[in-house]
Amino acid sequence: MKVEVWAKDMAIIGEALAELALPAPLFAACVPIYQAALAQGHALHDTAAVYAVLERLAAGTT
């Protein structure tokens, strides 16, 4: 799935969680990674692009 599609789905999930006041710590932890993937130009890449984000974080670059 493309990161841009996953981002849309994450927005829907986030709204549902907020409406129901349900905590979802693992979901919350992955949101910034997918947002970074979008910001780094991975919108049209598949969700494996998050590896590139994590790789940059590990190297100390953003």
N, CA, C and O atoms as CSV, one atom per row, in Angstrom:
chain,resi,resn,atom,element,x,y,z
A,1,MET,N,N,0.849,-1.174,0.000
A,1,MET,CA,C,0.000,0.000,0.000
A,1,MET,C,C,0.893,1.235,0.000
A,1,MET,O,O,1.904,1.275,0.701
A,2,LYS,N,N,0.524,2.229,-0.776
A,2,LYS,CA,C,1.283,3.473,-0.820
A,2,LYS,C,C,1.162,4.213,0.510
A,2,LYS,O,O,0.128,4.147,1.175
A,3,VAL,N,N,2.208,4.904,0.884
A,3,VAL,CA,C,2.218,5.658,2.136
A,3,VAL,C,C,1.085,6.677,2.155
A,3,VAL,O,O,0.474,6.890,3.202
A,4,GLU,N,N,0.788,7.316,1.015
A,4,GLU,CA,C,-0.283,8.314,0.986
A,4,GLU,C,C,-1.646,7.690,1.295
A,4,GLU,O,O,-2.488,8.337,1.917
A,5,VAL,N,N,-1.872,6.460,0.877
A,5,VAL,CA,C,-3.133,5.770,1.176
A,5,VAL,C,C,-3.165,5.398,2.651
A,5,VAL,O,O,-4.182,5.553,3.328
A,6,TRP,N,N,-2.029,4.903,3.132
A,6,TRP,CA,C,-1.945,4.529,4.546
A,6,TRP,C,C,-2.171,5.754,5.429
A,6,TRP,O,O,-2.816,5.650,6.472
A,7,ALA,N,N,-1.651,6.908,5.026
A,7,ALA,CA,C,-1.839,8.140,5.792
A,7,ALA,C,C,-3.319,8.496,5.887
A,7,ALA,O,O,-3.796,8.920,6.940
A,8,LYS,N,N,-4.038,8.322,4.788
A,8,LYS,CA,C,-5.489,8.582,4.795
A,8,LYS,C,C,-6.179,7.648,5.786
A,8,LYS,O,O,-7.020,8.078,6.575
A,9,ASP,N,N,-5.819,6.382,5.736
A,9,ASP,CA,C,-6.417,5.409,6.648
A,9,ASP,C,C,-6.061,5.714,8.097
A,9,ASP,O,O,-6.894,5.561,8.990
A,10,MET,N,N,-4.820,6.146,8.329
A,10,MET,CA,C,-4.407,6.484,9.691
A,10,MET,C,C,-5.194,7.674,10.229
A,10,MET,O,O,-5.503,7.726,11.419
A,11,ALA,N,N,-5.518,8.623,9.366
A,11,ALA,CA,C,-6.325,9.765,9.789
A,11,ALA,C,C,-7.713,9.296,10.224
A,11,ALA,O,O,-8.242,9.763,11.233
A,12,ILE,N,N,-8.288,8.391,9.478
A,12,ILE,CA,C,-9.616,7.858,9.810
A,12,ILE,C,C,-9.554,7.098,11.133
A,12,ILE,O,O,-10.417,7.267,11.995
A,13,ILE,N,N,-8.541,6.270,11.287
A,13,ILE,CA,C,-8.372,5.508,12.535
A,13,ILE,C,C,-8.162,6.459,13.707
A,13,ILE,O,O,-8.755,6.274,14.770
A,14,GLY,N,N,-7.324,7.474,13.521
A,14,GLY,CA,C,-7.070,8.443,14.586
A,14,GLY,C,C,-8.327,9.165,15.024
A,14,GLY,O,O,-8.542,9.386,16.216
A,15,GLU,N,N,-9.161,9.535,14.055
A,15,GLU,CA,C,-10.435,10.193,14.379
A,15,GLU,C,C,-11.346,9.264,15.165
A,15,GLU,O,O,-11.984,9.690,16.127
A,16,ALA,N,N,-11.414,8.009,14.768
A,16,ALA,CA,C,-12.266,7.039,15.473
A,16,ALA,C,C,-11.775,6.834,16.901
A,16,ALA,O,O,-12.576,6.789,17.835
A,17,LEU,N,N,-10.476,6.712,17.071
A,17,LEU,CA,C,-9.919,6.544,18.414
A,17,LEU,C,C,-10.222,7.755,19.282
A,17,LEU,O,O,-10.571,7.609,20.454
A,18,ALA,N,N,-10.089,8.955,18.712
A,18,ALA,CA,C,-10.366,10.174,19.470
A,18,ALA,C,C,-11.831,10.254,19.870
A,18,ALA,O,O,-12.155,10.606,21.004
A,19,GLU,N,N,-12.722,9.925,18.928
A,19,GLU,CA,C,-14.162,9.949,19.225
A,19,GLU,C,C,-14.515,9.010,20.368
A,19,GLU,O,O,-15.341,9.334,21.221
A,20,LEU,N,N,-13.880,7.844,20.375
A,20,LEU,CA,C,-14.179,6.838,21.393
A,20,LEU,C,C,-13.314,6.989,22.639
A,20,LEU,O,O,-13.470,6.243,23.606
A,21,ALA,N,N,-12.412,7.948,22.609
A,21,ALA,CA,C,-11.486,8.189,23.725
A,21,ALA,C,C,-10.730,6.915,24.104
A,21,ALA,O,O,-10.569,6.592,25.281
A,22,LEU,N,N,-10.273,6.200,23.074
A,22,LEU,CA,C,-9.526,4.966,23.291
A,22,LEU,C,C,-8.031,5.228,23.151
A,22,LEU,O,O,-7.589,5.835,22.175
A,23,PRO,N,N,-7.263,4.772,24.118
A,23,PRO,CA,C,-5.817,4.902,23.973
A,23,PRO,C,C,-5.294,3.856,22.988
A,23,PRO,O,O,-5.773,2.723,22.954
A,24,ALA,N,N,-4.331,4.245,22.209
A,24,ALA,CA,C,-3.711,3.324,21.258
A,24,ALA,C,C,-2.231,3.712,21.145
A,24,ALA,O,O,-1.813,4.309,20.153
A,25,PRO,N,N,-1.451,3.370,22.163
A,25,PRO,CA,C,-0.064,3.847,22.204
A,25,PRO,C,C,0.799,3.380,21.038
A,25,PRO,O,O,1.666,4.135,20.597
A,26,LEU,N,N,0.606,2.197,20.531
A,26,LEU,CA,C,1.406,1.750,19.402
A,26,LEU,C,C,1.021,2.497,18.131
A,26,LEU,O,O,1.881,2.829,17.315
A,27,PHE,N,N,-0.252,2.757,17.968
A,27,PHE,CA,C,-0.712,3.562,16.841
A,27,PHE,C,C,-0.101,4.956,16.938
A,27,PHE,O,O,0.439,5.471,15.959
A,28,ALA,N,N,-0.186,5.564,18.116
A,28,ALA,CA,C,0.351,6.909,18.324
A,28,ALA,C,C,1.860,6.955,18.064
A,28,ALA,O,O,2.379,7.960,17.578
A,29,ALA,N,N,2.547,5.887,18.382
A,29,ALA,CA,C,3.997,5.851,18.182
A,29,ALA,C,C,4.374,5.789,16.705
A,29,ALA,O,O,5.429,6.292,16.318
A,30,CYS,N,N,3.533,5.185,15.883
A,30,CYS,CA,C,3.888,5.046,14.467
A,30,CYS,C,C,3.444,6.236,13.615
A,30,CYS,O,O,3.949,6.404,12.506
A,31,VAL,N,N,2.535,7.050,14.088
A,31,VAL,CA,C,2.053,8.190,13.306
A,31,VAL,C,C,3.196,9.115,12.874
A,31,VAL,O,O,3.263,9.462,11.695
A,32,PRO,N,N,4.097,9.530,13.772
A,32,PRO,CA,C,5.177,10.425,13.332
A,32,PRO,C,C,6.101,9.794,12.290
A,32,PRO,O,O,6.677,10.504,11.466
A,33,ILE,N,N,6.244,8.499,12.317
A,33,ILE,CA,C,7.098,7.822,11.338
A,33,ILE,C,C,6.474,7.911,9.950
A,33,ILE,O,O,7.169,8.178,8.970
A,34,TYR,N,N,5.176,7.689,9.865
A,34,TYR,CA,C,4.496,7.798,8.571
A,34,TYR,C,C,4.431,9.254,8.104
A,34,TYR,O,O,4.527,9.524,6.907
A,35,GLN,N,N,4.270,10.191,9.038
A,35,GLN,CA,C,4.288,11.605,8.660
A,35,GLN,C,C,5.665,11.980,8.114
A,35,GLN,O,O,5.764,12.735,7.147
A,36,ALA,N,N,6.719,11.458,8.725
A,36,ALA,CA,C,8.076,11.715,8.231
A,36,ALA,C,C,8.269,11.101,6.851
A,36,ALA,O,O,8.916,11.699,5.991
A,37,ALA,N,N,7.716,9.920,6.636
A,37,ALA,CA,C,7.820,9.283,5.317
A,37,ALA,C,C,7.190,10.173,4.246
A,37,ALA,O,O,7.746,10.331,3.159
A,38,LEU,N,N,6.041,10.747,4.552
A,38,LEU,CA,C,5.403,11.674,3.611
A,38,LEU,C,C,6.282,12.897,3.381
A,38,LEU,O,O,6.484,13.317,2.242
A,39,ALA,N,N,6.802,13.464,4.461
A,39,ALA,CA,C,7.623,14.669,4.370
A,39,ALA,C,C,8.917,14.422,3.600
A,39,ALA,O,O,9.461,15.339,2.985
A,40,GLN,N,N,9.406,13.192,3.635
A,40,GLN,CA,C,10.653,12.851,2.960
A,40,GLN,C,C,10.421,12.406,1.511
A,40,GLN,O,O,11.348,11.952,0.841
A,41,GLY,N,N,9.188,12.537,1.039
A,41,GLY,CA,C,8.917,12.255,-0.365
A,41,GLY,C,C,8.550,10.818,-0.688
A,41,GLY,O,O,8.687,10.389,-1.834
A,42,HIS,N,N,8.088,10.070,0.297
A,42,HIS,CA,C,7.752,8.662,0.086
A,42,HIS,C,C,6.261,8.408,-0.135
A,42,HIS,O,O,5.819,7.264,-0.032
A,43,ALA,N,N,5.485,9.432,-0.433
A,43,ALA,CA,C,4.034,9.280,-0.565
A,43,ALA,C,C,3.637,8.184,-1.550
A,43,ALA,O,O,2.673,7.457,-1.312
A,44,LEU,N,N,4.360,8.061,-2.636
A,44,LEU,CA,C,3.991,7.089,-3.664
A,44,LEU,C,C,4.711,5.747,-3.512
A,44,LEU,O,O,4.514,4.835,-4.315
A,45,HIS,N,N,5.543,5.637,-2.480
A,45,HIS,CA,C,6.235,4.368,-2.214
A,45,HIS,C,C,5.374,3.499,-1.310
A,45,HIS,O,O,4.451,3.990,-0.660
A,46,ASP,N,N,5.679,2.206,-1.272
A,46,ASP,CA,C,4.899,1.351,-0.387
A,46,ASP,C,C,5.324,1.582,1.059
A,46,ASP,O,O,6.294,2.292,1.324
A,47,THR,N,N,4.598,0.981,1.984
A,47,THR,CA,C,4.813,1.257,3.402
A,47,THR,C,C,6.173,0.786,3.903
A,47,THR,O,O,6.561,1.126,5.021
A,48,ALA,N,N,6.898,0.022,3.113
A,48,ALA,CA,C,8.261,-0.342,3.493
A,48,ALA,C,C,9.158,0.886,3.531
A,48,ALA,O,O,10.273,0.815,4.046
A,49,ALA,N,N,8.695,2.008,2.996
A,49,ALA,CA,C,9.462,3.244,3.025
A,49,ALA,C,C,9.711,3.725,4.453
A,49,ALA,O,O,10.609,4.534,4.687
A,50,VAL,N,N,8.932,3.238,5.396
A,50,VAL,CA,C,9.184,3.640,6.782
A,50,VAL,C,C,10.574,3.173,7.229
A,50,VAL,O,O,11.161,3.757,8.140
A,51,TYR,N,N,11.089,2.142,6.601
A,51,TYR,CA,C,12.442,1.697,6.913
A,51,TYR,C,C,13.447,2.808,6.618
A,51,TYR,O,O,14.387,3.021,7.384
A,52,ALA,N,N,13.247,3.512,5.509
A,52,ALA,CA,C,14.135,4.622,5.160
A,52,ALA,C,C,14.076,5.713,6.223
A,52,ALA,O,O,15.095,6.322,6.548
A,53,VAL,N,N,12.897,5.958,6.760
A,53,VAL,CA,C,12.736,6.951,7.827
A,53,VAL,C,C,13.498,6.500,9.067
A,53,VAL,O,O,14.246,7.277,9.661
A,54,LEU,N,N,13.307,5.253,9.450
A,54,LEU,CA,C,13.989,4.734,10.644
A,54,LEU,C,C,15.491,4.707,10.463
A,54,LEU,O,O,16.245,4.947,11.406
A,55,GLU,N,N,15.922,4.415,9.250
A,55,GLU,CA,C,17.353,4.409,8.941
A,55,GLU,C,C,17.945,5.807,9.135
A,55,GLU,O,O,19.026,5.962,9.704
A,56,ARG,N,N,17.224,6.821,8.653
A,56,ARG,CA,C,17.689,8.212,8.816
A,56,ARG,C,C,17.694,8.609,10.285
A,56,ARG,O,O,18.611,9.294,10.737
A,57,LEU,N,N,16.682,8.188,11.034
A,57,LEU,CA,C,16.636,8.495,12.474
A,57,LEU,C,C,17.827,7.860,13.193
A,57,LEU,O,O,18.453,8.489,14.045
A,58,ALA,N,N,18.128,6.630,12.848
A,58,ALA,CA,C,19.246,5.920,13.474
A,58,ALA,C,C,20.580,6.598,13.146
A,58,ALA,O,O,21.506,6.587,13.958
A,59,ALA,N,N,20.667,7.184,11.958
A,59,ALA,CA,C,21.890,7.867,11.546
A,59,ALA,C,C,21.977,9.285,12.103
A,59,ALA,O,O,23.005,9.952,11.983
A,60,GLY,N,N,20.882,9.733,12.714
A,60,GLY,CA,C,20.876,11.076,13.290
A,60,GLY,C,C,20.542,12.173,12.306
A,60,GLY,O,O,20.783,13.347,12.586
A,61,THR,N,N,19.982,11.806,11.138
A,61,THR,CA,C,19.559,12.806,10.163
A,61,THR,C,C,18.047,12.773,10.050
A,61,THR,O,O,17.425,11.756,10.355
A,62,THR,N,N,17.448,13.875,9.614
A,62,THR,CA,C,15.994,13.907,9.457
A,62,THR,C,C,15.605,14.364,8.083
A,62,THR,O,O,14.417,14.451,7.775
